[in-house]
Amino acid sequence: MKAILMTAVGDPDVLKFQEIAEPEISTATQIKIKLQAAGVNPVDTKIRRNGVFYDQPLPAVLGCDGAGIVVETGTAASQFSVGDKVWFCHGGLGREPGNYAEYTVLDERWVSHSPKTYSFIEAAAAPLVLITAYGALFDRGGLQAGQTVLIHAGAGGVGHVAIQLAKLKSAKVITTVSSGQKAELVKSLGADEAIVYTQGGFADAVNELTGGKGADLVFDTVGAAVFKESIAVTAHFGRLVTLLDPGELSLAEARMRNLLIGFELMLTPMLRDLADARGKHIEILKQCALWADQGLLKLHVSKIVPLEAAAEAHRLIEAGHTTGKIVLSV
């Protein structure tokens, strides 16, 4: 089969389009999927630049997110039938092969039926960002109806679905973006307020919009500088959840505000082989599929790139100007 191989650690040129052996079912509960599309996420570019998570030799097939059609089932696999359309987040971290390929094989426990209303492109764009946003907002952030949430980088991959999930919880959503065009996008997804942070930062605007109270929950998808500035716009007794390492900084004001600080790394269940937690991820995908088929959850795909041009997709993500998701068409 054709696949993209990460042949070394380095720039996007280390990604090579090559022929490799087609995977085969090796345990009774596995299923084989003919991939139709693979999502591209920032973690893919970080692995390419810094190395895989496991002590395994290269080459490796990257790509955690996939969508496709079941073409074969193991003798004890009972949840899926040949022809089923599925989506999942599995592999691509350096141990199991990822989804920049024509086929994949994985245990049926880590797969879910994809939304009937989604194309394969949309389905492949979704799992990692949906699970991340859901975990940050609800599991770590405890978001409740009527609360105010500040979602940073609302036009990004995680941010644009976080806005919609928060609105499904009947929260008030404030989000930050870098341009007027992105502000229009996030408003179309349900954001109540969009702050163009390039026009004077975001802290003053958040405090003005909340009457000086701050947001009950702040969701940082950007990094250390934004995390630090977000402390002062998180309401007293509120919550601040980040996807990234905030680095060394004073938490004196966070302590004075009695903040709960949380981290969301949706890869942890895969990296630590936490079966129960991975099962929770499947439940999230099932719930999101229901919302998608009700027209309540949309995926914004800004660019579709053919599999053989995966290096271009990595360059686009690292340039930092994309909205929503980039997807490889297999």
ZAMARGU-4260 file (C-alpha; in steps of 0.2 Angstrom, whole numbers, plus 5000, padded with zeros to 4 digits):
<rodrens>
0) 5000/5000/5000 | 5005/5018/4998 | 5010/5028/5014 | 5019/5043/5020 | 5034/5038/5030
5) 5043/5049/5043 | 5061/5044/5038 | 5071/5054/5050 | 5068/5069/5063 | 5068/5085/5054
10) 5059/5097/5042 | 5044/5092/5032 | 5055/5085/5018 | 5059/5069/5029 | 5041/5064/5025
15) 5042/5052/5010 | 5028/5044/5000 | 5032/5026/4998 | 5026/5008/4996 | 5025/4998/5012
20) 5017/4981/5017 | 4998/4982/5019 | 4994/4978/5037 | 4984/4962/5042 | 4973/4957/5056
25) 4983/4948/5070 | 4971/4947/5084 | 4953/4941/5085 | 4946/4958/5090 | 4955/4969/5077
30) 4947/4976/5062 | 4954/4982/5045 | 4950/4999/5038 | 4952/5006/5021 | 4957/5024/5025
35) 4948/5038/5015 | 4956/5053/5024 | 4968/5057/5039 | 4968/5072/5050 | 4983/5082/5052
40) 4987/5089/5069 | 5000/5100/5077 | 5006/5085/5087 | 5011/5077/5070 | 5023/5091/5066
45) 5030/5091/5084 | 5034/5072/5082 | 5042/5075/5065 | 5053/5089/5072 | 5057/5081/5089
50) 5055/5062/5087 | 5042/5049/5091 | 5036/5045/5109 | 5043/5027/5110 | 5060/5020/5108
55) 5056/5013/5091 | 5067/5014/5076 | 5061/5025/5061 | 5053/5025/5049 | 5036/5028/5056
60) 5019/5032/5049 | 5012/5048/5058 | 4994/5053/5060 | 4982/5050/5075 | 4966/5054/5066
65) 4958/5043/5053 | 4941/5039/5044 | 4937/5026/5032 | 4927/5010/5028 | 4929/4993/5037
70) 4935/4980/5025 | 4938/4965/5036 | 4934/4960/5054 | 4943/4948/5066 | 4934/4932/5072
75) 4929/4939/5089 | 4925/4957/5083 | 4907/4960/5085 | 4904/4979/5085 | 4907/4982/5066
80) 4903/4975/5050 | 4911/4976/5033 | 4906/4992/5025 | 4903/5002/5041 | 4910/5020/5040
85) 4921/5024/5055 | 4931/5037/5063 | 4945/5036/5077 | 4960/5043/5085 | 4974/5029/5086
90) 4992/5026/5082 | 5004/5039/5074 | 5014/5041/5090 | 5029/5029/5086 | 5022/5013/5092
95) 5007/5008/5081 | 5007/5015/5063 | 4997/5030/5060 | 4984/5035/5047 | 4995/5043/5033
100) 4992/5027/5023 | 4979/5018/5013 | 4975/5005/5026 | 4976/5002/5045 | 4972/4988/5058
105) 4967/4992/5076 | 4957/4984/5090 | 4938/4988/5088 | 4937/4995/5105 | 4946/5011/5099
110) 4934/5014/5084 | 4917/5022/5083 | 4904/5024/5069 | 4906/5041/5061 | 4892/5053/5059
115) 4880/5049/5045 | 4880/5067/5039 | 4899/5070/5039 | 4910/5067/5024 | 4926/5056/5026
120) 4936/5072/5026 | 4926/5080/5040 | 4926/5064/5050 | 4945/5063/5049 | 4947/5081/5055
125) 4937/5078/5070 | 4942/5065/5083 | 4957/5072/5092 | 4950/5090/5093 | 4933/5084/5099
130) 4940/5073/5112 | 4952/5087/5118 | 4939/5101/5118 | 4927/5090/5127 | 4939/5085/5140
135) 4945/5102/5143 | 4928/5110/5144 | 4918/5097/5154 | 4930/5085/5162 | 4943/5097/5168
140) 4934/5113/5166 | 4917/5108/5174 | 4908/5120/5162 | 4890/5123/5167 | 4875/5131/5159
145) 4875/5150/5161 | 4894/5151/5165 | 4906/5162/5154 | 4920/5153/5146 | 4935/5161/5137
150) 4942/5150/5123 | 4958/5156/5116 | 4962/5154/5097 | 4944/5151/5093 | 4947/5149/5074
155) 4959/5135/5077 | 4957/5116/5076 | 4953/5114/5095 | 4945/5131/5097 | 4932/5130/5084
160) 4924/5114/5090 | 4926/5120/5108 | 4915/5135/5104 | 4901/5124/5098 | 4903/5112/5113
165) 4902/5126/5125 | 4886/5133/5117 | 4878/5116/5117 | 4880/5117/5136 | 4872/5134/5135
170) 4887/5144/5141 | 4892/5161/5136 | 4907/5160/5124 | 4921/5174/5123 | 4935/5169/5111
175) 4951/5177/5105 | 4956/5178/5086 | 4970/5186/5076 | 4959/5195/5063 | 4942/5201/5058
180) 4940/5187/5046 | 4943/5174/5059 | 4931/5184/5070 | 4917/5182/5057 | 4921/5163/5057
185) 4919/5161/5076 | 4903/5171/5076 | 4896/5160/5063 | 4900/5145/5075 | 4891/5152/5089
190) 4903/5163/5099 | 4895/5177/5108 | 4910/5189/5108 | 4926/5188/5098 | 4941/5198/5103
195) 4954/5202/5090 | 4969/5201/5102 | 4981/5209/5089 | 4972/5226/5092 | 4977/5228/5110
200) 4978/5211/5118 | 4963/5203/5127 | 4964/5206/5145 | 4955/5223/5146 | 4942/5217/5133
205) 4938/5201/5144 | 4936/5211/5160 | 4925/5224/5151 | 4914/5210/5144 | 4912/5202/5161
210) 4910/5218/5171 | 4927/5215/5179 | 4922/5198/5186 | 4932/5188/5173 | 4928/5171/5165
215) 4922/5156/5175 | 4933/5145/5164 | 4947/5150/5153 | 4953/5137/5140 | 4971/5141/5134
220) 4976/5132/5118 | 4991/5143/5114 | 5004/5142/5127 | 5014/5150/5141 | 5012/5169/5138
225) 4993/5167/5135 | 4992/5156/5151 | 5001/5169/5161 | 4990/5183/5155 | 4974/5173/5157
230) 4976/5171/5176 | 4970/5189/5178 | 4955/5187/5168 | 4949/5170/5176 | 4935/5174/5189
235) 4939/5171/5208 | 4936/5152/5212 | 4936/5149/5193 | 4946/5137/5182 | 4960/5138/5170
240) 4964/5124/5159 | 4978/5123/5147 | 4984/5111/5133 | 5002/5116/5135 | 5016/5117/5148
245) 5015/5135/5155 | 5033/5135/5160 | 5040/5143/5176 | 5029/5158/5182 | 5022/5165/5198
250) 5006/5158/5203 | 5003/5170/5217 | 4988/5179/5209 | 4981/5162/5204 | 4982/5157/5222
255) 4974/5173/5228 | 4960/5170/5216 | 4958/5152/5222 | 4959/5145/5204 | 4958/5127/5199
260) 4972/5124/5186 | 4970/5109/5175 | 4979/5101/5160 | 4972/5092/5145 | 4982/5080/5135
265) 4971/5068/5126 | 4985/5058/5121 | 4988/5052/5139 | 4977/5036/5138 | 4986/5030/5122
270) 5003/5034/5129 | 5000/5026/5146 | 4988/5012/5139 | 4974/5017/5150 | 4959/5007/5143
275) 4945/5014/5154 | 4951/5032/5148 | 4951/5027/5130 | 4934/5020/5132 | 4928/5037/5138
280) 4935/5044/5122 | 4924/5033/5112 | 4909/5038/5122 | 4914/5056/5118 | 4914/5052/5099
285) 4898/5043/5100 | 4890/5058/5108 | 4898/5070/5096 | 4891/5059/5081 | 4874/5062/5088
290) 4876/5081/5089 | 4884/5081/5072 | 4869/5071/5064 | 4857/5084/5073 | 4866/5098/5064
295) 4873/5105/5080 | 4892/5102/5077 | 4901/5107/5062 | 4919/5104/5057 | 4928/5118/5048
300) 4941/5111/5035 | 4951/5125/5028 | 4962/5114/5016 | 4962/5096/5009 | 4979/5090/5003
305) 4982/5073/4994 | 4991/5060/5004 | 5007/5062/4994 | 5008/5080/4998 | 5008/5078/5017
310) 5024/5088/5018 | 5014/5103/5012 | 5001/5100/5025 | 5015/5101/5039 | 5022/5117/5032
315) 5005/5125/5032 | 5002/5120/5050 | 5019/5126/5056 | 5016/5143/5047 | 5002/5146/5060
320) 4989/5155/5049 | 4977/5141/5046 | 4959/5140/5052 | 4950/5124/5057 | 4958/5109/5051
325) 4969/5102/5037 | 4965/5085/5031 | 4974/5072/5019 | 4963/5064/5006 | 4969/5046/5004
</rodrens>
